[in-house]
Amino acid sequence: MKKIIEAVIMIGVIFGGIIVHIEPSKAVETDFSVSALIPDNQIDKSKKIF
């Protein structure tokens, strides 16, 4: 009987911890852009790989 009570308590703690730590994500607006800096020694200038 003691093991069943301990198991129920552990399951409650696990599920309680999961529910407490769920937070909705928030989107953040950013105002930046990325562009490639092509080096002078690059053979094919049309390939812009980051």
C-alpha positions as CSV (number, residue, x, y, z in Angstrom):
1,M,0.0,0.0,0.0
2,K,2.9,2.4,0.8
3,K,4.4,1.8,-2.6
4,I,1.1,2.7,-4.4
5,I,0.9,5.9,-2.4
6,E,4.5,6.8,-3.2
7,A,3.9,6.1,-6.9
8,V,0.7,8.3,-7.0
9,I,2.6,11.1,-5.3
10,M,5.6,10.8,-7.7
11,I,3.2,10.8,-10.7
12,G,1.5,13.9,-9.3
13,V,4.8,15.7,-8.8
14,I,5.9,14.9,-12.3
15,F,2.7,16.0,-14.0
16,G,2.5,19.0,-11.7
17,G,6.0,20.1,-12.7
18,I,5.2,19.7,-16.3
19,I,2.0,21.8,-16.1
20,V,3.7,24.5,-14.0
21,H,6.6,25.0,-16.5
22,I,4.5,25.3,-19.7
23,E,4.7,28.9,-20.8
24,P,3.3,30.4,-24.0
25,S,6.0,31.6,-26.4
26,K,6.2,35.3,-27.3
27,A,7.2,36.6,-30.8
28,V,9.7,39.3,-30.9
29,E,10.0,41.7,-33.8
30,T,13.5,42.4,-35.0
31,D,14.6,45.1,-37.4
32,F,17.8,43.7,-39.0
33,S,18.8,42.1,-42.2
34,V,21.7,39.9,-43.4
35,S,23.7,40.2,-46.6
36,A,26.7,38.3,-47.9
37,L,30.1,39.9,-48.2
38,I,31.7,38.3,-51.2
39,P,35.5,38.2,-51.0
40,D,37.6,39.3,-54.0
41,N,39.1,35.8,-54.4
42,Q,35.8,34.0,-54.8
43,I,35.6,32.3,-58.2
44,D,31.9,32.2,-58.8
45,K,30.5,35.6,-57.6
46,S,26.9,34.5,-58.1
47,K,27.0,31.8,-55.3
48,K,26.3,33.6,-52.0
49,I,26.4,31.0,-49.3
50,F,26.5,32.0,-45.7
